[in-house]
Amino acid sequence: MTLLEVNHLKKVYTTRFGGNHVQALSNVTFSVEEGEYVAIMGESGSGKTTLLNILAALDKSTSGEVRLNGKNMTAMKEKEISSFRRKNLGFVFQDFNLLDTFSLEDNIYLPLVLAGMPYPKMRKKIGPIAQKLGISNLLKKFPYEVSGGQKQRAAVARALITDPKLVLADEPTGALDSKASDDLLRLFDEINREGQTILMVTHSVKAASHAKRVLFIKDGEVFHQIYRGNASVEEMYQKISDTLTLLTTGGERNE
């Protein structure tokens, strides 16, 4: 079943006085099936961050549409967007986006508090997630008291606690050391095997090689894509590296 549909997405930024137009996305079209694990890659300035912001309903496209679970997000009114985002999307950011004045537990609860869920229900939900992510003994600690990898696990818990249709991850390994990155990627693999749909934007070939499909953005369009199939992580790594070389040396676009 198709969960996410992106059709002919275009985004043009206009400077303050309307003198210059910058086209960040020109014609992006792709879909994501329920249960997929998709990575988006591209050089800096290729439009991938703009694309992620539109998918997260944090920015509006100039034209085109985004449908999540059949709902046209691009046509939604501002007052609908926050509630829809909270119910359907989970977010994992490079810099964790945890509140230092909240314990890890309270950070994880935050989307449920905003949704008005009673505390007893929140308590029931956090236990299994915290155990799966290996942070049960850290819930009372504050972000400044734990490592980067532990912060990111708390951020993943916060993303998952609402049972989102789609998890959007923005450079999730970018602020982590090698071991914490490996741990997080194994965690994403496990979460995806259990049925969670993940869409990740990353510069990291290592991170992208864990995905089942990789989309490459160039000049505001989908230039190429790779399906993992039966390939190992190592084989996927090599395929991605070869494609990135093609991107930087001006190879032909894949139709």
Secondary structure, DSSP 8 states (H G I E B T S, - for coil): -EEEEEEEEEEEEE-TTS--EEEEEEEEEEEEETT-EEEEE--TTSSHHHHHHHHTTSS--SEEEEEETTEEGGG--HHHHHHHHHHHEEEEETT----TTS-HHHHHHHHHHHTT--HHHHHHHHHHHHHHHT-GGGTTS-GGGS-HHHHHHHHHHHHHTT--SEEEEESTTTTS-HHHHHHHHHHHHHHHHTT-EEEEE-S-HHHHTTSSEEEEEETTEEEEEEE-TT--HHHHHHHHHHHHHHHHTT-----
